[in-house]
Amino acid sequence: MRRLSDRVAVVTGAGSGIGRATSRALAARGVHLALVDFNPDGLAETERLLSGSGVNLSTHRVDVSSEDQMRSLVGEVLDFHGDAHILINNAGVTSAGRFTEESMEDLRWIFDINVWGVVHGCRFFLPVLEGQDEAHIVNLSSMVGLLGLPHNAAYALTKGAVRSFTESLRGELRGTGVGVTSIHPGAINTAITSSARGADSERIARMGEMRMASIVMRPPTAVANKIVKAIEKDRARMIVGPDARMLDITA
């Protein structure tokens, strides 16, 4: 996109981590924000942090896995902001453990949020984005969307689906003025580990709590900066972190 200032961005998962960092990075560029999250406390904190940024803010408590709620979100955003130019499908969860030990309930849970959340956002906001002079969609995949890793089958299933979907959508929208990017972060220090499910969920949660987490894992701002660059440069794919780059080369 040639201009970011005074555009309107919809950011899912804006209540913490990458979503919050991306919202702050976009606000610094003068982008008005529709902040979307299922956690009302996190949403309120992001709104508080951005209250002096000089951009228009709206907050929306939405379950991205719900077709009805995501369909209604479009109307809410347009009623408040009058437009939408950027969609950041960031909301996501994780699960870890052997595939045979994953419950069907957890498999549906992770797929509904990580895949259907992205599909809902793209499906319902695309008619608005296609009507703009320029627009952009960013879908959060992962380094395991590039190459699946053991004990990450459920997460890799969803993030691989997001990668393939994003690549297909970018091809379909070529020439329309709507750019599409998939983002592939490596290990990022966010709260996603605390809500992990699966047989290895306790181990994953401890990783996020360890003293070295801020050193071993990259900060959410590293991803946010890549997202902003991807929008400005219309990049098809952005890799974040040395671990993700290594998997990209291996794949």
Beta strands, then each sheet from edge to edge (+ up, - down):
strand 1: 8-12
strand 2: 32-37
strand 3: 57-61
strand 4: 86-89
strand 5: 135-140
strand 6: 178-185
strand 7: 237-240
sheet 1: 3+ 2+ 1+ 4+ 5+ 6+ 7+
end
